[in-house]
Amino acid sequence: MHLSSRSSDTVEAQPIEGAARGLLRGLGQLTQALFRAAEFGITRSQAAPLDAFEPGPRRVTELAAATGMVQPRVTVMR
């Protein structure tokens, strides 16, 4: 039985996708550990909107979308 190139690509992509998911999980765990160990003086929730500003100024609704927070929560951040 001959596999088409499309199904062959799918089979080859599965290990890559699994590795990428593992890296993302590990990155999340590393981020949590760094925040627990460091003395930033801010929470991860407060750092997320600051990180979202990196590309430039954003509206509150854009910050909310970029961080996964609701707009009122982003508005009251200090």
C-alpha positions as CSV (number, residue, x, y, z in Angstrom):
1,M,0.0,0.0,0.0
2,H,1.4,3.4,-1.0
3,L,0.9,6.4,1.2
4,S,0.2,9.7,-0.6
5,S,2.5,12.5,0.1
6,R,-0.3,14.3,2.0
7,S,-0.8,11.4,4.5
8,S,3.0,11.0,4.7
9,D,3.3,14.7,5.7
10,T,0.6,14.2,8.4
11,V,2.4,11.2,9.8
12,E,5.7,13.1,9.9
13,A,4.1,16.2,11.5
14,Q,2.6,14.3,14.5
15,P,6.0,13.9,16.3
16,I,6.8,17.6,15.6
17,E,3.4,18.7,17.0
18,G,3.9,16.5,20.1
19,A,7.3,18.0,20.7
20,A,5.9,21.5,20.2
21,R,3.1,20.9,22.7
22,G,5.7,19.5,25.2
23,L,7.9,22.6,24.8
24,L,4.9,24.9,25.4
25,R,4.0,23.0,28.5
26,G,7.6,23.2,29.7
27,L,7.7,26.9,29.0
28,G,4.6,27.5,31.0
29,Q,6.0,25.6,33.9
30,L,9.3,27.5,33.7
31,T,7.5,30.8,33.6
32,Q,5.6,29.9,36.8
33,A,8.7,28.8,38.5
34,L,10.6,32.0,37.6
35,F,7.7,34.2,38.9
36,R,7.6,32.2,42.2
37,A,11.4,32.6,42.6
38,A,11.9,36.2,41.5
39,E,11.0,39.3,43.3
40,F,9.4,41.4,40.6
41,G,7.0,43.2,42.8
42,I,4.1,42.4,40.4
43,T,1.9,39.4,39.8
44,R,1.8,37.5,36.5
45,S,-1.6,39.0,35.9
46,Q,0.0,42.5,36.1
47,A,2.9,41.5,33.9
48,A,0.8,40.1,31.1
49,P,-0.6,43.6,30.0
50,L,2.9,45.0,30.3
51,D,4.2,42.3,28.0
52,A,1.4,43.0,25.5
53,F,2.7,46.6,25.2
54,E,6.0,45.4,23.7
55,P,4.9,45.9,20.0
56,G,3.6,49.4,20.9
57,P,0.6,51.2,22.3
58,R,-2.7,49.3,22.4
59,R,-6.2,50.1,23.4
60,V,-7.7,48.4,26.5
61,T,-9.8,46.1,24.4
62,E,-6.7,45.0,22.4
63,L,-4.8,44.4,25.7
64,A,-7.7,42.3,27.0
65,A,-7.7,40.2,23.8
66,A,-3.9,39.8,23.8
67,T,-3.8,38.7,27.5
68,G,-7.0,36.7,27.7
69,M,-8.4,38.9,30.4
70,V,-11.7,40.7,30.5
71,Q,-11.6,44.4,29.7
72,P,-12.7,45.6,33.1
73,R,-9.8,43.7,34.7
74,V,-7.3,45.3,32.4
75,T,-8.8,48.7,33.0
76,V,-8.3,48.6,36.8
77,M,-4.7,47.2,36.7
78,R,-2.2,49.5,38.5
